[in-house]
Amino acid sequence: MKYILGILFVISSFITNAQIRSLGNGLGGGINRLDTISNDEINVKLSGKTKYTDYKIISFKRDTTYIDTTLTIQKEYKFNFRRKDNFELLPFQNQGQTFNNLGYSFRNISQFPDIGFRAKQFNYMEIEDIDYYRVPTPTTVIMYRTGQEQGQVLDALFTFNLSKRFNISFAYRGLRSLGQYRRSLSSTGNFRSTFTYRTPKDQYNIRTQITTQDFVNEENGGLTTQALQNFLTNDPNFTNRGRLDVNLNDAESKLEGVRVYTDHNFKLFSSKDSTNTKNFTNLKVGHIFHYEGKEYRFGASSVTSDVLGEASKTSGGIDERVDYTLVNNQGYLEFNSKYILGKFKVKANYTTVNYGYDTIFNGNVLVNRKRLSGDAISLGANWDGRIKNFKVKASANITPGSGYLAGNHFSGEAMYKKDSLFTVKGSLLLTSKAPRFNTQLFQSVYNTYNWDNNFINVDTRNIGFTFESKWGNASLDFTNIEDYVYFDTDNTPKQFDESITYLKLKVNKEFKFFRNFAFDNTLMYQNVSSGSTVFRVPEFVTRNTLYYTGEWFRGKPILVQMGGTFNFFTKYKANAFNPVVNEFTIQNDTEIGFPSIDVFFNARVKRTRIFFKVENITSSFLSTRNYFSAPNYPYRDMSIRFGLVWNWFI
């Protein structure tokens, strides 16, 4: 990481003189809002003084926002190693470890099956997570956060424009944290780079992203039976959590991923006149290349049969590896037409996938296949239009055949915005695709962890509604899943032969009073009316934050934010974590559900935001420790976190 940062510093020293350094209003005092603007407004003038609206973030879906230097309560919620709000997730004790799910979202599902090992992928940055940039001067954003016991998180972004049409960005997020318990070290890295270019007349456009990611975790298998009792009874001899025994003493898991994604198109003809009466305008021919490679590894220096069951050998080390490769090439035609009220794209994909092992690990079980592979052609179309005051988007893909890539994917979205009063959005998702690959084929020296399944496609249907306004926000999701695949109590994958019906309602409202005080509340209600034996969530999850915001000292150089957050979820039989397959499995013995309180003090000085937090402060007052992230995996004790986010505009 230090070499990457050094290279970025050298590059910035050469680029600085080529761009304007003078900053006008906005950046010094922060940004009052994060606006979305149209694509017609994204041209940046590189002469004269710049302002904060010139520093643009362009999402994968081409929505454009500004680089935001404000200090809000949402920044407090997102100040973690994922840089996302973890409201629906229950973290393990050490940052960089996995999460248990308190809720699920089915509004966005990929078209093709993934490698699996979902517990390793909460910090995996997908294609949609990578942003592109357009800035008038070299721009750097650095986030730092202390780790658990020993270690830290550092996320650094550097982006610059060689011209107003040519942008390059580099970013790296590195994490290393020891953890409070034995064998709980986390070490992760997310490198990403982007490249965007368009010709002077906007005839040719290209955007590319390259990512390399790795996630390494020591796996301890949770506390032993006796250690669990020592924790629950708050034995004073074990307040140092490193003294508690764990089930695995030498196991380690690792997931690595490499991705290359390029989208480029050539405009055959165009029209600048919005009233043009031609049938078709802005006709583009384009190509998308997507390569994704992943490898999962589970290793140990010895066999632990007393914990993981019988094995095909009794001594020696373990090094089990499985890899996955997906290559997708898409060709498309895109155009505007008055007859379809907007933009339309037709597309065709040729996709190949390969998953499996280089050898057979276990001769005691009947798993003879080493690999699953296939290729397929899919056809589809996208529509992005406007019907009066409604914005409408739709996407459809169908992959005929009977292989691992066969299925269909349809999504639709309609949005209505009434000035700045409110926004209403409705969405629909219909998918049918094969289950993730590690549920279909898996090998291990441990006899239990070997299977070769022929599961049918999983069908998912989701209807979602979102309401956002100055009076409050709400979202409602109704999901139905057929042939759901899950890991059972015996740690093997099964396909559920009944239907799952899942309802999720989430509301948010912030109350402001006494000028400087606010009370932010988020409540989620969930109900599984069918299939609750295999699909489990808590009925209620709540987060309530009472905080103060004010400017201190003469001249108001510091904006201060301080308060406390109450978190709670009702008891439910949360899934257990299995470190061999890095998946969560059904269990019927333990219920988890507890309250916690975090206290924070944050401040903003110019473009620097400083964060200080005491997590789970209530744990120090409890006589019985009953807080867990998963059975046998305690949630973190009271911990102190410190960090900052720093923006540089050269």
C-alpha angles and dihedrals in degrees: 000000000000090000092053092050090048092053091049091052092052092048091050091054090057095043098046097079091052094062138056116267101188114107123197132191123335108033097072095048096036131241122292095208144007105239131192114221134185125265089247090068101052099094110118120208112219096201130079123010121336128221134201093266088066092065103081136186114200115197126215088261088053095249109148126218136162128257101263123218098170127119111231135154088257088061088056091053092049098046097110137098092276093050087223136106108267096196094128094041132079109211125216118240097270123054111242091041123104133279135232115226120250090174141003135225122209100173093101120039124164119245097234132042119265132218091263125214087132095181088068095051107064088100095037109118111224126203091268092054094063116093130202125215145213115190134165093216134026108283131199130187119188126186122188129182132171120245135230109282094327130012141038147227121245122183115180128181126187122181135166141169119233085193134350088272100043122067132172127185136183126190137172131185115193127182133181122167130164100206131212098267132061117276096007101119117143126200121174140163133192116187118180135168132182137197126192129178138166129182120247094264093039091245096132125036131181135175125179135182128192121189135178118186136177132180121191123183134174107228118215100173092229130278123323119245093262094043089051090056091048089053096046094049092045093235105199090220089067104046083113096074092204088074093064114099120239132202099241123042105177109025125122135177130200136185122191128185137184125187136181118185126176129176117182134161141179122219110226095190137345144185127217091194109095090199093055110140097208115126093233131026136174093023110189133185113203147172132208123198119192124180120178124177125179136175128191122198133186117187143167137170092234143019116263103197095159090065106028100031135245118344137197090245135032103209142027132056131302126228111166118176134180126179137200132196129185124183120183128180118188129187119193147175118213130186145153121240135175089219093064095038095237143354126349131188131188117196144179126200133199109196133181127187133186126184132168153066137305094224144012111264101190128040094184095075134057101250107125103157116090100184146031116203141157148146133223145178118229131187129204151144140221128209126194112178148141128236108190104296094350125094111208131193129180136172130185132183131172126189110190123204137059105270132106092280098048117117144081138263128198128172132172136180135185123188132187121190123192104201107277094324103085146335125214122195132181126189138186129195127184118176139164119184143140119275119260113288100245089064090055101046129014135155135193141155085245108087096221093057099066125098142147109195134180100207120175123232121292112234117209127185122183132179115188137182129190129189121187124179145137087266095058145295132260139175132190126194128185114189133183121188127189123196093007115192118219141157111257130214090274089060093247126117120256134182115231111230095202134065125269117216115191129181123190126182121181127181131182130190132166120203119202123200142159088026096268102045130083137178113207117194132186121179127180125193120192134184130182104195094175129027098022091143090073104019112058133177134155115264095229132025121178139180120187122181125188111189146160126225123189146141115248137204132013113317089018096256094161130054110202128201121182137157146103136278125213115204125188141161128181120250119274138155096268119201119266122237120241113196097196096063094019091228135120117250135200116264130178104193110068133053120202128196131126145151125246136181127211123193120203141183116192132173141183123214110183103305096345121096117198121200129196122174140172107206126209093358090171092069091077091062099049122102091196121045107221103152116114137164091203134346109300091006111099120211115241122287121230106312136178120224129188132180149130144218116218128189122200122192108185 
